[in-house]
Structure formats: C-alpha cells, structure tokens
C-alpha cells in the first residue's frame, strides 16, 4: 500500500511539473517594441496600421513622396508625344495611407488658366507594395464624367511611376492609357 501511495505521489509530482513547465509558452512579443500609435505586435512581429511601415511601424510611408515633381507622361491617345509638366504630391487629411497627386494628366497648365489645381487632384493609397489610385470619379474643367484608376511603383531614390487609365463614362471606348514617371525636383 505504501508503495502504491509513493508511486501515486511521484506520478503526481511529475505530472504537475510537466504541466507547469510546458503549458506556458514564452510571449513572442515580450521583446518586440512597436510604435504604440501605429502598430501592434502579433506573433512576434509588428503589424502596422495602413500607411506605416518598418520593423517598429515608425515609418510614415507617404512622407517620402511629398514634394514637387517633374513629370514625363506618355498616353495611348497621343502616340509618340511625351508630355512634360510639374505636379505636386501632398498629404491627405483622410488618413496616413493617402496622398493627393495634383495636375494628373497635365490638366492644369498655363495654356488653360481657367482650370484650377483642385480640378485635377486625385487621391492615391501608399503602401509597402506601391501606389494605388482606386477607381474614382474624376471631373475637371473640360473633362466631365470621367473615371480614373491606376497603380504605381514604390518610391525609388527620388522617382516613382504610375500607370493609369482615364475613361469617359459616357463613351467607355474613349479611354486613355497613360504612364507617367515623377522625379522629385
């Protein structure tokens, strides 16, 4: 009887020790520091809010894009013509992942002074994988009822590119496919 009691006690101690030391996994986020305002730790890695990047989510992606750019644009409706103009990239109040690109399609120029810069702004989303212009209505002086959408590259050095389509809603066959490269001034 004493032997069985001793075996039961030994087995209980081993089971308790086994559960105590193997049931608690170490916290994978214990030594990971994420920017408290822009990310949280998940499984040992910072998961950043939209518009932020980096191992600690401290990099505001759009800040690298803000500035005035020289643009070179080529469009399908004007083959062989390179349009050279300037454009601004500004912050958007809608969220950290958004930028505003002005003068898209070179629609605001000295040749057409009646157009306003606000007529030609387009909102874009910046992420680690590049730029996206979600399909949206685009109405500018002289270009009513158009839709614009596109994608672009990540900023490399001082330049980035965007491929976009400008489509006439009233005549979808009237679509201009454009490629523009922006280089910081």
Protein Blocks (a to p, Z undefined) as FASTA:
>chain_A
ZZmmmmmmmmmmmmmmmmmmmmpccdfklmpccdfklocceehiacddehiacjkopacf
klmmgccdddddddfklghiacdddddddddfkbmkbccdehihilacfklmmbcfklmg
ccddddfkbccddddddddehiahiaddddddddehjaccdddddddfklmmlccddddd
dddZZ
